[in-house]
């Protein structure tokens, strides 16, 4: 989607995937799919009920095909027989007909007068999609639009706060201050006359340097994007169930990512994992 994601913003694709799953269950329609819109191009990424791979990753340009028409008009549209439909272009006949799709309804997810995603329901037989299914798609698009709108507003306010924050010290001033802190720590260590204390103070200085410079620890483990996603949710105070809902993952999947992250961080609890990840510069 066109709004740059913030560090703590959950993936909009996860919310889209959750709606696709919900629609598949609620409507019972054979094929349900959708995708996000970036730079006026719709990319199909989420599916339920496909038999082929022709539609996976397909890019649909504005005003082309049914999806492009929906992106352009920002209004729902449907065809009861895709093959013979005269109301759309037929740029994507190969993958659509290859999947056996005949009847399709597409609904845009509109936020601030822009199409941000499109939801589809389709059958492999002729005849219009029922009103019940169309209504379910509209309701899903509204839920998704509301969720994306909230995320956009949070990002907007964070940008305003960032813009209002006082400027950081120049690199030279910061470097000089860090050197002074390191010198003070070494002096304290020497005065203590304790090798263990000296080592600990040196480590504290190194951590302070990394924290103020924004650099990660050289020995920080490599966590997968999903492991970082889960740790960020835990850092925000979310339970495993809350994190699963926000990330559109199963609760057991969240537990699995969290266990993996804890193992890599040599942590014995979720809170220790967050603290260690922050100390190593893995998460803010």
Residue, then its C-alpha position, 0 to 999 in steps of 0.5 A: x500500500x502507498x503509505x510507508x510502514x512504520x517499525x511498529x505497524x503490523x503488515x497490512x497484508x496480514x489483515x488482508x489475509x485474515x479477511x480472505x480467510x474469514x470470507x472463505x469460511x463465511x460465504x463458502x464461495x469456491x475462490x476468494x482472493x485479493x491484494x494490496x494496491x501500490x502506486x496504482x498497481x494491484x498485486x494479487x497475493x492472498x488466496x483461498x481455493x485456487x487450483x493453479x498458480x496463474x493468479x499468484x503474484x499477478x500485477x493488475x494495472x489501473x483500469x485493466x481487467x475487473x480489478x483495475x476497473x475497481x481500483x480506478x472507480x473505487x466502487x464494487x463491480x462484477x461480471x456474471x460470465x468473465x469470458x464474454x464480459x464487455x464491461x472490462x478489458x481482457x488483459x488477464x484472460x489467461x490466468x483467470x480462465x486458466x483457473x476456470x473462473x467465470x463469475x466474479x465480484x470485486x470490492x475495493x478497500x477505500x481509505x481517504x479516497x484511495x483504493x488500498x486493496x481489492x477483495x474478490x469472490x468468484x465461482x467456476x460457473x456462470x450466473x451472478x454472485x449472490x447478494x449474501x456474498x457481495x454483502x460479506x465482501x462489502x463488510x470485509x472491505x469496510x473492516x479492512x478500510x477502518x483498520x488501515x485508516x487507524x494505522x495510517x493515523x497512528x503513523x501520521x501522528x508518530x511522524x508529527x511527533x518525530x518532526x516536533x522532537x528536538x534535533x539530535x546533536x551533531x555527530x562530532x558533539x555526540x562522538x565527543x560526549x561518548x568519548x568523555x563517558x567512556x573515559x569516566x567509566x574507565x577512571x571509575x573502573x581503575x579506582x575500583x581496582x577490580x578486574x570484574x568491575x572494570x569489565x562490567x563498566x567497559x560493557x556498560x560503556x559499549x552498550x551506551x555507545x550502541x544505544x546512542x549511535x543506533x548501532x546493533x551489537x556485533x554479536x547480536x543474533x539474526x532473527x527472522x522478520x516474523x520473530x522480530x514482529x512477535x517480539x515487538x508485539x510482546x514489547x508492546x505488552x501483548x499476550x500471545x493471543x493478542x499478538x496472534x490476532x494483530x499479526x493474523x497468525x495462529x496462537x501456536x505459530x506465535x508461540x513457536x516464533x517466540x520460542x525460537x527468538x528466546x532460544x537465539x537470544x538465550x532468554x528464559x522468559x518472554x520479558x527477558x527476550x524483549x530486554x535482551x533484544x533491546x540491549x542488542x539493538x535488535x528492537x528499539 
